[in-house]
Amino acid sequence: MRSCFIFISLTLLSLTSGFPSELGNNCELLEHVATDDTWKNIFNNVKKSLEDAIKRGSYSEKCASHVEFLQSCLDRATSISSPKE
C-alpha cells in the first residue's frame, strides 16, 4: 500500500512542469515525464527526472529547499522496487 502511494505521488510529481516560483527564485526544476509506457519505464523515467532536477537545482542556493525535497523523493523511489505490471 505504501509503495503504491509513493509511486502515485512520484507519478503526479512527474506530471507537473516544476515547482511554483516563490518570490521570484524561479526553481522550476522538474521536466515532463511521458506516462504512456510500461510501469517499469515510467518509474525509471521519474527517477531519472528527479536525478536531473537535483543536479540542476544544486547550482542555485535559492532552490536548496526544493532540492532537499526532490532528494527525499528520490531516496524513497530508490528504496522501493519498481511495481509489477
N, C-alpha and C positions, 0 to 999 in steps of 0.2 A: 504494500500500500504506500509506504513512504517513498519507495523508489519510483513508483508511478507518479506521485505528486511532484517529486523533484524533476522528473523527466518532462512532465507537462509544464512546469514552471520554466524550465530551460527552453522548451519549445516556444512558449509565449514570449519569453525574453528575446529569442532569436527573431521573432516577427516584428519587433519594434525597430525603428530606424535609429535608435540611440536614446540616451537619457535626455530629458528636457534640460535646456540650458538654465543654469542657476546663476542669476545676477551676471550674466554675460560671460561666464567662464567657458562656454562652448565645449562641453565634454560629451559630444555625441560620438561615442566610440564604437558602438556595435553596428555591424553591417547586416543586411538582409541575408537570411539563410533559406535556400529553397527547401520546401517541405514536400515536394512531390517525388519522393524517393522512398527507399525502404527505411524502416525504423532505425536500423543499424547505421545507415549512411547519414540519416538526419542527426542522430545522436553524435556521430563523429564530426559532422559539419558544425554542429553547435559548439562542441568542444574546441574545434579549430578557430571558430569565430571568437570565442572567449579568449583564447590564447593571443590572437591577433589584436584584439581590443586592449588587452592588458599591455602588450608591447607598445601600442600607440599611446596609451594613456600614461605610461610610466615616464614619458618625457615631459609631462606637464605636472607641475606641483599643484595646480588648481584642480586637477582631476584625481587627486590622491584618494579621496573617499570613494569615488566610482571604481577606481582600480581595486581597492580593497574589497568592495562588494563583488566585483567580477571574479576576483581571485577566490573568494569563498564559494562562488557558484562553480568555478572550475574544479576546485578541490572536491566538492560534493559529486560533481559529474565523474571525476576520475575515480572516486571511491566506490562507485556503484558500477555494476556491469551493464552493458547495453541491453535493452529489453529485447526479448524474442518476438518474432513476428507470429 
